[in-house]
């Protein structure tokens, strides 16, 4: 893999393939929670992955995005060079953990058996998770990959990267907004529908 020179002179690989071990470990925990059948453990994995996913999305969309758009191109490039390789693996993993364990929590908790209109809360959560999954797999992940590949070029096109990342943060912000709505739905489910 091509590497770039960081501020301190060390070499950084933009796509850090060793992060797959962390992804595999997280997926093993998810599968264990599903197979073990302990509702508390399953719910814990769901809540923790959801809190991390939502927190990171909100922070990136509403804090990092506006800051990144206001800094100079060299600072923006350095920041994106450091951030993108991490989010490339982290956010898709958290979204898979949250959505998958959420489904199993709903099944084990009896929420999928609720009559209408109470089931509408579950349907709303499923629609939102589906929309976020489509955004994540269809736009955010490919954009992250394109940014990594562009940054690895000897002469990266800064304008192209800026353009991709400006839209990227708007999509992340929309995901954060949808996640806030899902939190409202989860609070409603936790307190009784």
N, C-alpha and C positions, 0 to 999 in steps of 0.2 A: 504494500500500500504506500502511496505517496505520503510524505510527511511535510509539515511546515515547521518553520522555526518560530518558537514562542518568544515572548519578551525576554525571558531569562536565558535564552539560547538553547534550551533543551528541545529535542525533537518530539512532536506530538503527532500521533497517528489520528487522522480525523475520524475514521470509522474504527472504533476500538472493539475488535471482535471478541476480546476476552470478556466483554460485558455479557456475552451470551451465557456465561456461567451464572451470573446473577439472575438473568431471565429464567434459566432452567431451574435454579433454586426456588424462585418465586412460584413458578408453575408447579413444582413438586409440593410446595406448601399448600397451594390451592387444591391440587388433586387429593392430597392427604386430608384436607378439611372436608372435601366432598365425600370421599370414601369412608372416612372415620364415622361420619354421621352425627357427630356431636354438634348440636345446634349452636351452642355458645362459641365454639371454635370457628365454625363456618361463618357465623355472624361477625366475629372479631376480624377475620380475614377480609370480609366484605367491607366492614366499616373502616378499617385501617387503610386498605387500598383506596377506598373512595375518598377518605379524608386527604390522603397524599395527592391523589389525582386532582381533586377539586382545588386544594390549596395551591398546588403548583400551577394549574391552569389559571386560577384567579390572579396569582402573583405575576405570572408571565403576561397575561392579557391586559391587566390594569395597572401594573407597576413597571415591569421590564419593557413592555412594548412602547409606551410613551417616552421612556428614558432613551431607549435605543434609537428612536426616530429623531431625538434632539441632539445626539452627540456626533462628533466628527466621524468621517468615513474610516480612518484608521482605528479609532476606538471601537466603532461598530463592528468592524471586521474582526478585531481581536476578541471581542465579547462573543460574537456569533461562533467564532472558531472554537471557543472553549465550551459554549453552551450546547450547541447542536449535537455533538457526539454523545452527550449524556442523555439529552431528551430523545434522541433517536431510539434508544432502547427503553428508557424509563417510562415514558408516557404510554406507548402501546402496551407495555406489560401491565401497568396499573389499570388501564382501561379493560384489558382482558380479564384481569383478576376481579375487578369491581363488577363488571357486567355478568360474568359467569357465576360468581358466588352469589350475586344478587338474585339471579334466577333460582338457584338452589335454596336460598333463604326463603324466597317467596313460596316455593313448592313445600318445603318442610314446615314453614309457618302457617300453611293453609291459605295463604293470600290468593293463590290462583283459583281457589274454590269459592271465592266470595261472589255473592249475587250482584247483579247490576243494581244500582249505580255505584256501589262500593268498589266493584272491580274496575271502575273507571280510573281510580287512582293507580292501580297496577298497570292498566293500559297506557296511562300517561307516562309512567316511568319507562315502560317498554319502548314507547315511541321515541322518547328523548334519548334513551340509550342507543336505539337503532340509528337515529340521526347523528349522534356523536360518533358512533362507530363508522358510519359512512364517511363523515368528515375526516376522522382520524386515519382510516385506511386509504380512503380515496384522495385526500388532499394533504393532510399534515405529514404523514410518513413519506410519501413521494417527494414533497417539498423539502423535507429535511435531508433526504438522500441527494436531491439535486443541489442543494446548498453545499453539502459535504463534497460532492464531486466537483463543483465549481471552485470551491476554496482550495482544492488539491491541484488545480491547474497552475502552471508556472506564472501566468498572468491572469488571476481571477477577474471576472467582469464585475466590478463593484456595483455598478448600476443595476445589473441583472439580479445580484444578490439582494440589494436594497429593495428592489421591486418585489421579489419573492417574499422577503421577510416582512415587508409592510402588510401584505395581505395575510401572511401567516399569523401575525399577532391579532388581526381582526377575527380570524377564525378561532384562534385560541380564546379570545375574549368571548365570542359567542358560545363556545363550549363551557366557559366558566359561568355564563348566564344560565345556560341550560342545567348546569350542575346545581346552581342555587335553586332552581325550580325543583329539581329532583330532591334536594334537601327538604324543601317544603313538603313534597309528597312523602318522603321517608318519615318526617316528623308526624305527619297525619297518620301514617300507618302505625308508627310506634305508640301513638296515643289513642289509637282506636278509630276505625273508620265508621 
